[in-house]
């Protein structure tokens, strides 16, 4: 008899609050902010940018946490590992996670560490593109000690957020988590997170994907950055040799599914876009949900597109309405 694991998906990622602001393109130009990217900033720089804008919404965020939040809304048992400080924003993040019935027991940052809970200022331009300015803060101090072996062992999937490569201790924590997952036959999903993140850690990503990933999530620019190519179809042979499955989102064009030696285009329904923040995170949630329900890979990608479409209709990375109509009984 096969023992069923307690959790469908456990994720490791940057635990932080998202602060959403609508801004003109001129602000990005004036402040030399790279549009469409995740820009790492200091605490001082983060506070400076906040003085230039008028936030319209503050919400618990973090890429992997967004994915887990949606999976929880879809009725799956989930877990999360991410570091926060014992401050108001950290307590708000923790409450949000626990209120969504997500298992979360990562210890607060040590009292002698003065860093605050991480914060991502999301600048939304008129074209609905999101540009992130991320102060990692406490989340940068995730270490091997924070990796819950029992939680990972009791999960069908371990979902790893690529942003966590920005931090040496966090990188070591990643590899410990992967070792635990392998030992306990927990499958591994990885998201590349951001093309600039891929640029910073290309060799680490390639090594990780080639040796550990059961499935990889990315967007078009991240895939091009990973293999330093100009067209995503050029990656087909490289993927087939090393990665069993890769799902690549391409905004309004839908997604491409790379599996073994084949590439399949998955179309998507057009929606009126309010904000693109969290689209990739929610695509991954939909895809992983499909896997938990034994969908075909193509149907997983189609379902991922549907879930991503829901978050495009709201400000922020979290779907606010009930997802009961999407749940497969």
Protein Blocks (a to p, Z undefined) as FASTA:
>chain_A
ZZddfbfbdcdddddddddddddfklmmmnopaehiacdddfklmmmmmmmpccfbdcde
hjklmmmmmmmmnopacdddddddddfklmmmmmmmmmnopacfbdcddfklcbdcdddd
ddddfkopacddddfklmlmgcfklpcfklmmmpfbdcddfklmnofklmmmmmmmmmmm
mmnopacdddehiaklmmmmmmmmmmmmmmmpmbdcddfklmmmmnopabfklmmmmmmm
mpmbdcddehjnopaddehjbccdddddddddfbfghklmmmmmmmmmmmmnopafklmm
mmmmmmmmmmmmpgcjbdfbdcklmpcZZ
